[in-house]
Amino acid sequence: MATQRPDIQVGMGRGNPGGGGTYPGNSETSVNYTVARPGRGDERNAQPILKIDADGPIPKEVPRDMVKFNIKVIDPENPNNAELLIFRAYLDDVSDDYTANYSDYKYNGRAEKFYTYNSFDRNLSFSFRVQAQSRQEMKPLYQKLNYLVAQTAPSYSNNRMRSKFNRLTIGDWCNEIPGFFTNISLSWKGAYSWEVDSEETTGTDGERMNQLPHQLDVKCTYKPIHDFAPENSQNSPFILPYRGGLDEGQRWTKSSE
């Protein structure tokens, strides 16, 4: 029997910003956008940066998405702890490149080259959009985006630089792949609106807005550092899920945990 997909507005928390009805306490000639309208905003956008168990599941209070999309920032002091960045999966593209490097040798008396395997490399890039659908989403969305671009900067301990470690999830293609970001690019287009803060006042929600775009394009380059030995085997889980939390039918490699 076919299953019914959950409602994307209610079951997945995307909301309907263009829905009918008036804002509480407003007249037909006056609209106060600082008053929250339940069910109108995107609940995933509104999620703050969450502290979680690095190997634990995504908290149940986080709304689902059609495609899983999140980033775990691993605490270098205690790798069991992580901070979770939740974004709506407005994905534009994903590119996953695999490279085999060979060393070549030429022997005296032979015209052709001979090759031996040297090294393996993988580079992953993806693009997505952030889109605030309500005033209440702007602050947590930009706090997460600000922390995301910070992943290209070092952290400091005992006057020494070190990198933060990440785990990337994009559906089951990237199943909490460990690695680090080598490039993150933010891009604004002329068709995207801005929050202009024209009234220069604090709203009834206690917040004054910053002049920031409601929408941005985000491009990321990610270097995977696998927690398994990359091997020429049908059971190497390069693009198949293998970490915990899977149903038995989702384990498509024998090496799955």
Backbone as a ProteinNet text record, in pm:
[ID]
protein_1_A
[PRIMARY]
MATQRPDIQVGMGRGNPGGGGTYPGNSETSVNYTVARPGRGDERNAQPILKIDADGPIPKEVPRDMVKFNIKVIDPENPNNAELLIFRAYLDDVSDDYTANYSDYKYNGRAEKFYTYNSFDRNLSFSFRVQAQSRQEMKPLYQKLNYLVAQTAPSYSNNRMRSKFNRLTIGDWCNEIPGFFTNISLSWKGAYSWEVDSEETTGTDGERMNQLPHQLDVKCTYKPIHDFAPENSQNSPFILPYRGGLDEGQRWTKSSE
[TERTIARY]
84.9	0	88.8	60.9	141.7	125.1	235.2	229.2	203.7	142.9	112.8	221.8	273.3	377.2	321.3	402.9	355.1	333.4	242.7	215.6	339.5	386.5	512.1	500.5	380.1	362.5	351.1	272.5	248.5	348	354.8	439.4	587.1	628.3	768.9	800	702.4	727.4	764.6	734.1	774.2	685.1	561.1	471.6	421.6	332.6	273.6	272.8	381.4	390.1	284.2	229.1	127	-14.6	-30.1	-162.4	-252.6	-379.5	-476.9	-478.3	-565.8	-577.6	-496.8	-535.1	-467.4	-373.3	-281	-193.2	-271.5	-244.8	-317.3	-299.4	-407.6	-401.4	-382.3	-398.1	-379.6	-512.1	-519.1	-635.1	-606.2	-702.8	-684.2	-583.7	-559.3	-467.4	-332.4	-316.9	-192.8	-151.7	-28.9	21.9	150.7	156.4	274.8	340.4	446.7	511.9	595.5	611.4	688.5	607.6	477.2	392.7	402.7	440.9	457.5	323.2	322.9	202.6	229.7	183.2	207.9	161.9	246.9	212.9	246	299.8	333.1	482.9	566.7	711.3	766.9	894.5	964.2	1028.3	981.8	1029.2	1172.8	1217.8	1357.5	1450.3	1414.2	1493.9	1505.1	1395.7	1389.2	1462.6	1511.8	1585.8	1719.1	1752.4	1882.7	1994.3	2117.6	2229.8	2211.4	2202.4	2168.8	2292.5	2305.7	2411.1	2357.1	2428.1	2379.4	2493.9	2457.4	2554.1	2602.9	2735.2	2790.3	2744.5	2724.2	2682	2533.3	2462.9	2321.6	2232.8	2103	2009.2	1977.2	1916	1868.7	1753.2	1753.1	1644.1	1506	1412.3	1278.5	1203.7	1242	1170.5	1207.7	1312.9	1352.6	1262.1	1189.7	1101.4	1179.9	1117.5	1178.2	1183.4	1254.7	1256.1	1240.6	1210.6	1198.5	1331.8	1443	1577.3	1652.3	1713.7	1790.5	1907.8	1924.7	2033.2	2074.2	2191.1	2241.4	2392.1	2453.8	2597.7	2624.7	2705.1	2748.2	2888.6	2905.5	3037	3086.9	3193.1	3242.7	3333	3312.5	3393.2	3530.9	3638.9	3771.6	3817.9	3766	3802.6	3735.3	3610.5	3535.4	3458.8	3514.4	3452	3315.3	3274.6	3140.5	3033.5	3075.1	2981.8	2987.9	2874.3	2867.7	2763.2	2774.2	2673.9	2610.7	2480	2405.1	2353.4	2385.8	2335.7	2228.5	2105.4	1991	1954.6	1952.5	1908	1799.3	1711.6	1613.8	1688.1	1652.2	1726	1683.7	1707.7	1688.4	1817.6	1842.7	1967.6	1962.7	2072.1	2083.7	2166.3	2274.4	2355.7	2445.9	2487.5	2585.1	2682.6	2812.2	2915.2	3010.6	3032.1	3112.5	3219.6	3344.7	3453.9	3551.6	3585.6	3679.7	3800	3918.8	4040.8	4136.3	4186.7	4293	4421.3	4526.3	4655.5	4753.8	4824.2	4917.9	5057.7	5156.9	5296.8	5337.6	5405	5444.4	5595.4	5633.5	5772.7	5798.8	5918.1	5956.7	6088.8	6087.8	6205.9	6283.8	6413.4	6499.3	6463	6445.9	6411.2	6261.9	6179.7	6033.6	5980.5	5891.9	5838.2	5724.6	5648.3	5531.5	5568.5	5477.6	5494.4	5425.2	5476.1	5414	5366.5	5259.6	5195.3	5174.8	5192.6	5157.6	5065.7	4976.3	4878.7	4950.5	4911.3	4979.5	4887.7	4771.3	4686.3	4543.6	4455.3	4312	4270.7	4178.6	4130	3982.8	3913.4	3771.4	3743.7	3670	3629.6	3479.3	3414.4	3268.7	3231.5	3142	3092.5	2941.2	2877	2731.3	2689.8	2571.9	2515.7	2373.1	2335.7	2198.4	2160.5	2033.8	1984.3	1928.5	1946.7	1876.8	1768.8	1650.9	1537.5	1457.4	1458	1378.2	1236.5	1139.1	999.5	926.5	990.2	927.3	1035.8	997	1090.4	1155.9	1080.3	1129.6	1238.9	1254	1355.6	1491.1	1492.1	1613.9	1729.9	1705.8	1814.8	1875.5	1796.6	1858.8	1919.2	1857.6	1910.2	2047.9	2062.5	2191.2	2294.8	2251.5	2346.7	2406.4	2323.3	2374	2462.6	2422.1	2500.9	2635.8	2635.6	2759.7	2854.1	2799.2	2882.3	2930.7	2848.7	2890.2	3013.8	3013.6	3131	3252.2	3227.4	3337.3	3411.3	3353.9	3420.7	3546.3	3564.7	3688	3798.8	3766.7	3865.9	3913.2	4031.7	4081.7	4022.5	4028	4007	4144.7	4153.1	4282.9	4279	4385.2	4401.7	4550.2	4585.5	4726.5	4811.4	4752.7	4821.1	4857.2	4782.1	4805.8	4675.7	4689.1	4572.3	4534.7	4405.3	4357.4	4223.9	4186	4062.9	3949.5	3827.6	3710.9	3679.1	3631.9	3592.7	3441.8	3393.8	3250.8	3200.1	3069.6	3001.4	2885.6	2887.9	2792.5	2688.1	2560.5	2450.9	2372.4	2365	2276.9	2203	2079.7	2005.9	2083.4	2082.4	2163.9	2285.1	2300.4	2420.9	2540.9	2525.4	2628.6	2574.4	2612.7	2557.7	2654.5	2646.6	2736.4	2883.2	2916.4	3053.6	3144.9	3248.7	3341.7	3432.9	3474.3	3564.1	3569.1	3610.4	3620.6	3592.5	3554.9	3523.9	3650.6	3675.1	3787.8	3744.6	3616.5	3566.8	3416.7	3371.4	3228.5	3207.6	3115.5	3092.1	2945.3	2921.1	2786	2764	2647.8	2620.3	2478.6	2467.5	2336.9	2306.1	2179.7	2135.4	2037.4	2030.3	1944.9	1797.2	1756.9	1615.9	1579.5	1681.1	1655.8	1632	1528.5	1492.5	1582.2	1584.7	1661.2	1567.5	1611.4	1549.5	1613.5	1534.2	1592.9	1584.8	1510.2	1503	1467.1	1367.9	1335.4	1275	1208.1	1143.1	1241.9	1355.2	1459.9	1405.7	1322.7	1265.4	1270.2	1262.4	1251.2	1106.1	1080.5	944.6	886.8	761.8	696.4	759.2	840.5	910.8	1042.5	1071.8	1193.6	1316.9	1302.3	1414.7	1410	1526.9	1540.7	1617.4	1571	1629.1	1758.4	1842.7	1961.9	1933.6	2006.1	1986.7	2063	1993.5	2051	1955	2006.1	1917.4	1825.1	1704	1612.6	1653.8	1732.3	1772.1	1916.9	1990.3	2129	2156	2249.6	2300.8	2429.5	2442.2	2558.1	2625	2754.9	2832.8	2941.7	2954.3	3048.3	3136.5	3263.8	3356.8	3401.4	3388.4	3406.4	3506.5	3599.1	3700	3665.3	3614.5	3583.8	3710.6	3704	3808.2	3736.7	3740.1	3653.6	3691.2	3588	3612.2	3610.7	3630.7	3656.2	3771.6	3838.4	3950.1	3895.4	3915.5	3869.6	3932.9	3849.4	3898.4	3815.6	3879.7	3810.7	3730.5	3610.5	3524.8	3379	3294.2	3151.7	3090.5	3162.7	3111.6	3167.9	3248.1	3295	3181.1	3135.4	3013.6	3041.3	3089.5	3119.2	2992.2	2888.9	2765.2	2643.5	2667	2558	2563	2446.8	2445.2	2502.7	2574.8	2634.9	2637.9	2609.1	2612.8	2482	2477.7	2364	2233.5	2123.5	1991.9	1926.4	1978.9	1923.8	1832.5	1728.1	1650.1	1732.5	1702.3	1780.1	1776.4	1664	1652.2	1733.2	1782	1862.9	2011.7	2049.3	2189.9	2222.1	2277.7	2302.7	2447.2	2528.7	2664	2683.3	2764.8	2788.5	2869	2939.8	3023.9	2946.3	2813.5	2734.3	2736.1	2732.3	2731.9	2602.2
-119	0	124.4	216.5	337.4	426.2	486.8	578.5	720	800.5	938.8	1029.9	1117.7	1209.8	1310.6	1351.8	1451.3	1585.2	1663.2	1796.7	1883.4	1945.1	2019.2	2145.8	2201.9	2324	2293.6	2193.3	2161.7	2056.4	1941.2	1831.1	1860.3	1946.9	1979.7	2123.8	2195.3	2325.7	2436.7	2421.9	2526.8	2648.8	2630.4	2744.1	2798.5	2894.4	2957.8	3107.7	3178.1	3321.5	3403.1	3349.7	3423.4	3384.1	3311.5	3267.2	3381.6	3356.4	3459.1	3489.2	3580.4	3620.3	3743.7	3813	3936.7	3911.3	4002.6	3996	4034.9	3970.6	4005.5	4153.2	4219.5	4357.9	4460.2	4420.9	4513.3	4546.7	4665.5	4705.9	4682.9	4714.5	4695.9	4794.4	4904.8	5007	5004.8	4919.6	4915.2	4769.7	4737.6	4601.7	4605.1	4527	4518.1	4382.6	4382.2	4257.8	4199.5	4272.1	4218.7	4119.4	4110.3	4013.8	3879.8	3777	3644.9	3589	3523.9	3457.5	3307.8	3229.8	3085.4	3021.1	2933.4	2864.2	2940.6	3063.8	3143.1	3140.1	3117.4	3117.2	2976.5	2969.5	2842.1	2802.1	2692.4	2649.5	2596.8	2545.4	2501.8	2622.7	2726.3	2848.7	2905.9	2897.1	2958.5	2878.3	2758.8	2679.8	2747.1	2762.7	2821	2719.1	2759.8	2665.6	2574.8	2444.6	2349.9	2274.1	2257.1	2172.4	2030.5	1935.1	1797.7	1699.9	1573.3	1464.3	1440.2	1439.7	1428.4	1302.9	1193.3	1067.7	1039.7	1134.4	1113.9	1155	1127	1162.9	1312.1	1359.7	1497.1	1511.8	1616.7	1632.7	1626.7	1565.4	1545.2	1675.4	1782.9	1909	1979.7	1933.7	1994	1941.1	2027.4	1979.8	1908.7	1810.5	1737	1825.2	1776.1	1838.6	1728.1	1765.6	1665.8	1593	1667.7	1610	1652.2	1557.5	1589.7	1680.4	1789.3	1881.9	1951.2	1916.3	1979.8	1962.1	2039.5	2037.2	2030.7	1934.2	1923.4	1982.3	2071.3	2127.3	2055.1	1976.6	1892.6	1974.3	1958.2	2026.1	1959.4	2032	1967.5	1930.5	1998	1965.2	1836.4	1817.7	1697.5	1651.6	1559.6	1517.9	1453	1423.7	1369.2	1478	1604.7	1716.8	1783.8	1838.9	1905.7	2015.7	2108	2210.8	2186.3	2194.4	2156.3	2279.7	2289.1	2396.1	2337.6	2387.5	2338.4	2440	2398	2481.9	2410.3	2487.6	2430.1	2385.6	2268.5	2209.6	2271	2403.4	2467.7	2449	2326	2292	2329.6	2386.9	2420.4	2317.2	2269.8	2167.2	2099.7	1977.3	1901.4	1839.6	1855.6	1798.1	1717.5	1591.1	1498.6	1440.2	1483.8	1446.4	1351.5	1241.8	1141.8	1138.5	1134.7	1138.9	1028	954.2	856.5	913.8	918.7	970.3	854.1	854.7	747.6	804.3	728.2	761	684.3	753.7	688.3	662.3	554.7	515.6	476.3	505.9	468	391.3	272.5	186.4	197.4	184.7	191.7	82	123	27.5	10.3	77.7	70.1	209.5	221.9	352.9	397.5	299.8	335.6	356.6	421.5	442.4	332.1	307.4	213.5	291.7	244.2	322.4	238.3	303.1	244.1	340.8	283.1	366.4	447.7	577	665.9	712.7	774.3	830.8	849.1	863.6	884.1	1018.8	1086.5	1214.7	1231.4	1306.6	1334.6	1479.6	1547.6	1685.9	1698.2	1764.4	1775.9	1923.5	1964.3	2101.7	2100.2	2199.3	2208.5	2354	2383.8	2518.8	2510.3	2607.1	2614.2	2759.4	2783.1	2917.7	2925.2	3039	3067.5	3170.8	3148.6	3236.4	3255.4	3377.8	3409	3443.8	3374.6	3397.7	3486.3	3514.8	3600.4	3673.4	3776.9	3855	3768.5	3677.7	3597.1	3498.5	3472.7	3379.8	3445.5	3578.1	3646.2	3625.9	3646.6	3638.1	3497.9	3391.5	3258.4	3213.3	3252.6	3212.5	3274.3	3402.6	3467.5	3425.5	3390.1	3337.8	3205.9	3120.7	2994.1	3018	3109.7	3138.9	3200.1	3286.7	3347.3	3240.6	3143	3035.6	2942	2927	2842.1	2899.6	3030.1	3088	3087.6	3088.4	3083.4	2950.1	2848.5	2718.6	2722.9	2829.6	2843.5	2912.6	2963.9	3030.2	2933.3	2956.2	2864.3	2895	2798	2821.4	2818.3	2872.7	2884.1	2813.8	2743.9	2679.9	2676	2725.6	2731.6	2805	2914.8	3001.2	2930.1	2826.1	2754.7	2744.5	2751.2	2741.4	2594.9	2573.1	2441	2457.4	2356.9	2363	2291.8	2339.3	2267.5	2153	2044.3	1927.3	1930.3	1886.9	1891.6	1755.9	1738.1	1623.9	1678.4	1644.8	1698.7	1594.3	1635.6	1549.1	1616.6	1551.1	1591.6	1467.3	1452.6	1329.9	1211	1099.7	984.2	972.8	1067.5	1074.1	1109	1212.5	1251.1	1220.6	1106.6	1055.2	1086.7	1212.8	1259.5	1238.4	1278.4	1263.9	1358	1306.3	1392.8	1467.4	1586.9	1665.6	1809.8	1898.1	2039.9	2123	2248.8	2340.1	2413.2	2414	2488.3	2620.6	2634.6	2759.4	2770.4	2888.7	2919.4	3057.5	3068.4	3194.3	3233.3	3358.3	3413.3	3508.2	3496.9	3578.2	3633.6	3765.9	3832.2	3872.1	3859.3	3898.5	4014.5	4093.1	4211.3	4181.3	4058.3	4021.5	3987.5	3975.5	3936.6	4061.2	4056.5	4171.7	4181.4	4302.3	4330.8	4370.1	4345	4405.4	4543	4651.5	4785.5	4858	4806.2	4868.9	5016.8	5046.6	5186.8	5259.1	5183.5	5248.5	5277.1	5205.4	5225.8	5219.8	5120	5101.9	4954.5	4929.5	4793.2	4750.1	4630.6	4583	4527.9	4486.9	4429.4	4296.5	4236.8	4113.6	4141.2	4269.1	4305.2	4311.7	4297.5	4297.5	4417.9	4474.7	4567.8	4496.8	4508.7	4432.7	4495.4	4411.6	4456.8	4462.5	4546.7	4561	4448.9	4338.4	4219.1	4162.9	4092.1	4033.6	3927.5	3919.8	3812.6	3680.3	3687.4	3567.2	3580.6	3469.6	3464.7	3329.7	3328.1	3203.9	3167	3041	2993.2	2881.3	2896.2	2793.5	2743.2	2611.8	2551.4	2448.8	2446.7	2342.6	2267.9	2137	2053.5	1943.1	1921.6	1816.7	1700.2	1589.1	1473.6	1407.7	1369	1288.6	1164.6	1058.1	943.7	874.9	825	745.5	595.8	564.3	427.5	435.9	324.2	323.6	319.8	427.1	423.1	305.7	217.8	94.1	60.9	1	-42.1	-167.3	-145	-255	-212.7	-307.6	-276.3	-242.7	-268.7	-240.7	-112.2	-36.7	92.8	193.9	251.2	335	480.8	504.6	640.8	726	675.9	754	680.8	582.1	507.9	529.5	535.2	557.1	436.4	465.7	356	381.9	507.9	537.1	497.1	510.3	464.3	533.7	479.4	536.5	491	386	338.1	218.3	208.3	85.7	-22.4	-146.3	-256.4	-255.1	-216.3	-213.1	-103.4	-6.5	101.4	68.1	-42.9	-82.2	-158.2	-85.5	-141.6	-186.6	-179.7	-234.5	-327	-427.5	-523.3	-462.9	-352.1	-289	-191.5	-177.3	-84.8	-126.7	-24.1	-50.7	-118.7
0	0	0	-89.7	-102.3	20.6	62.6	175.5	126	209.7	174.6	229.1	143.4	186.4	286	382.1	478.2	411.2	467.5	414.7	431.7	322.2	326.5	409.7	421.3	499.3	647.2	682.6	823.2	872.9	803.9	848.7	839.3	746.7	729.2	765.2	816.7	876	780.3	649	556.6	565.1	606.3	622.7	490.2	501.3	382.8	405.4	365.8	393.9	322.2	213.1	138.9	176	287.7	327.5	368.9	371.1	406	554.1	592.6	732.2	762.8	867.5	905.8	1022.8	1042.9	1158.6	1283.5	1397.1	1519.8	1556.2	1590	1635.5	1525.6	1399.2	1287.9	1222.3	1166.5	1089.1	942.2	857.2	714.1	656.9	725.4	674.2	745	844.7	921.7	943	905	920.3	1001.4	1108.2	1192.8	1169.1	1090.6	1054.3	1167.7	1276.3	1389.1	1470.9	1445.1	1514.5	1442.4	1514.6	1453.9	1409.7	1295.1	1244.3	1238.4	1334	1334.1	1203.5	1150.2	1026.6	900.7	915.9	798.3	767.1	868.2	847.7	832.1	796.3	778.3	910.6	967.9	1099.3	1094.7	981.1	970.8	970.2	894.8	896	1036.4	1111.9	1244.1	1350.6	1317.6	1415.4	1447.6	1574.7	1610.8	1590	1618.1	1620.3	1741.6	1718.1	1823.8	1870.4	2000.8	2057.1	2068.9	2007.5	2002.5	2028.5	2043.1	2047.7	1905	1884.4	1749.3	1676.9	1750.2	1688.3	1709.2	1767.4	1794.5	1678.5	1688.7	1582.1	1584.7	1477.1	1471.7	1571.1	1654.7	1752.6	1687.4	1757.4	1702.6	1678.2	1751	1733.5	1603.7	1536.4	1408.5	1298.1	1225.9	1119.4	1009.2	948.3	837.5	712.9	613.8	482.4	379	254.8	149.5	129.4	141.8	134.8	261.1	329.9	450.4	413.3	489.3	460	588.6	639.2	760.1	769	858.1	878.4	1027.6	1068.2	1207	1219.4	1316.8	1347.8	1473	1456.6	1564.9	1657.3	1787.7	1887.7	1894.2	1861.7	1864.1	2005.1	2107.1	2244.9	2291.1	2247.6	2282.3	2158.3	2080.1	1954	1969.4	2091.7	2112.9	2105.7	2111.3	2106.5	1970.2	1928.4	1798.8	1803.8	1708.8	1687	1551	1545.3	1425.8	1352.9	1223.6	1137.5	1046.3	1063	986.5	880.2	753.5	643.6	565.7	503	411	284.6	230.7	118.8	-14.3	-28.3	-157.7	-238.1	-279.8	-346.4	-494	-543.8	-685.7	-760.3	-702	-768.4	-666.7	-701.9	-624.7	-724.1	-699	-785.4	-698.8	-735.7	-656.6	-747	-729.5	-819.9	-751.6	-822.4	-772.6	-866.5	-808.8	-888.7	-847.2	-947.2	-925.1	-982.8	-902.7	-946.8	-963.4	-1078.4	-1110.5	-1131.4	-1093.1	-1123.4	-1248.8	-1339.8	-1464.5	-1467.3	-1532.6	-1547.4	-1692.5	-1740.9	-1875.4	-1868.3	-1924.1	-1921	-2052.1	-2040.4	-2157.7	-2257.5	-2380.6	-2484.6	-2505.5	-2426.9	-2444.6	-2472	-2571.2	-2610.3	-2519	-2467.9	-2387.9	-2242.4	-2168.7	-2026.2	-1948	-1827.3	-1735.4	-1612.6	-1552.7	-1446.8	-1320.6	-1208.3	-1079.3	-1004.6	-929.9	-856.7	-749.4	-737.8	-643.9	-531.8	-565.3	-460.2	-510.4	-413.2	-438.5	-380.3	-447.5	-395.9	-432.9	-350	-373.3	-337.9	-422.8	-398.8	-420.1	-325.6	-328.4	-325.6	-413.1	-411.4	-425.9	-366.4	-374.9	-358.7	-411.2	-402.7	-351.1	-270.5	-221.5	-197.8	-169.6	-143.3	-1.7	59.3	184.5	154.1	210	182.6	310.4	363.7	482.1	437.7	493.1	455.9	555.9	667.8	768.3	846	916.5	997.6	1104.1	1162	1273.1	1232	1100.8	1054.5	1032.7	1017.7	974.9	1073	1201.5	1299	1306.8	1330.9	1339	1206.9	1094.7	964.1	939.9	971.3	950.7	1054.8	1174.2	1272.8	1223.9	1163.6	1109.8	988.1	901.5	782.6	820.8	920.9	969.2	1024.9	1096.2	1151.8	1041.7	936.9	825.5	756.9	724.3	657.3	751.2	883.2	979.7	975.7	910.1	902.5	817	738.9	661	740.7	858.7	944.1	1052.4	1108.8	1212	1348.8	1435.8	1578	1644.1	1766	1832.9	1969.1	1997.9	2128	2159.8	2279.2	2320.9	2217.4	2164	2067.3	1937.1	1904.4	1779.4	1701.1	1567.7	1481.3	1459.1	1442.2	1402.6	1332.3	1258	1180	1253	1229.4	1278.6	1182	1237.2	1160.3	1141.8	1025.6	997	949.6	960.3	899.4	814.9	685.8	589.2	553	555.4	513.9	402.8	288	177.8	133.9	179.8	154.5	208.8	133.6	168.7	76.7	-15	-98.4	-10.9	68.6	164.5	303.6	356.5	481.2	595.7	645.3	750.9	711.7	588.9	541.5	619.9	685	757.6	661.2	701.7	618.6	663.8	572.5	605.1	480.2	501	391.8	347.6	216.7	161.7	100.2	68.2	12.1	34.6	75.5	84.8	25.6	-68.6	-138.9	-126	-85.5	-76.6	-194	-258	-376.4	-369.2	-394.5	-398.9	-542.6	-582.7	-715.8	-705.4	-811.3	-809.9	-792.2	-823.3	-808.4	-664.7	-575.8	-438	-353	-271	-188.3	-65.3	-7.3	114	226.9	348.4	465.8	482.5	467.2	464.3	597.6	695.8	828.4	816.8	733.2	705	825.8	916.2	1030.8	1143.7	1146	1246.8	1389.1	1414.3	1547.8	1586	1715.7	1766	1759	1705.5	1689.8	1818.7	1811.5	1928.6	1969.3	1879.8	1915.1	1985.7	2013.2	2084.4	1997.7	1866.1	1776	1682.1	1655.4	1543.1	1433.8	1311.7	1202.8	1151.6	1090.4	1020.1	870.7	800.1	656.9	585.1	564.3	503.5	399.5	298.4	197	256.1	201.5	239.8	175.6	67.7	-5	-50.3	-43.8	-89.8	-155.7	-250.2	-306.7	-233.5	-196.8	-120.9	-199.8	-225.2	-294	-199.7	-189.4	-95.2	-165	-127	-169.2	-44.5	-49.8	69.6	40	131.5	117.9	210.5	156.9	241.6	296.7	424	488.2	541.4	465.6	495	626.2	694.9	814.6	781.8	654.9	610.9	510.3	485.2	390.7	248.8	169	29.8	-44.2	-94.4	-155	-277.3	-375.8	-497.3	-466.3	-413.7	-370.9	-385.5	-420.1	-430.7	-295.7	-187.3	-53.8	7.1	-68.2	-18.8	-30.2	81.8	80.6	42.8	-79.7	-120.9	-130	-197.2	-215.6	-159.6	-77	-13.3	137.5	204.5	349.8	423.2	532.9	608.7	758.6	800.5	942.6	1010.1	1145	1223.7	1188.9	1240.7	1217.5	1089.2	1025	898.8	922.4	841.1	838.1	769.4	799.6	743.2	590.5	532	386.7	321.2	401.3	346	342.7	397.7	400.7	272.2	177.1	44.1	25.8	129.9	124.1	244.7	225.7	333.6	445.9	416.4	518.7	604.6	581.4	659.9	805.2	893	1036.1	1078.2
[MASK]
+++++++++++++++++++++++++++++++++++++++++++++++++++++++++++++++++++++++++++++++++++++++++++++++++++++++++++++++++++++++++++++++++++++++++++++++++++++++++++++++++++++++++++++++++++++++++++++++++++++++++++++++++++++++++++++++++++++++++++++++++++++++++++++++++

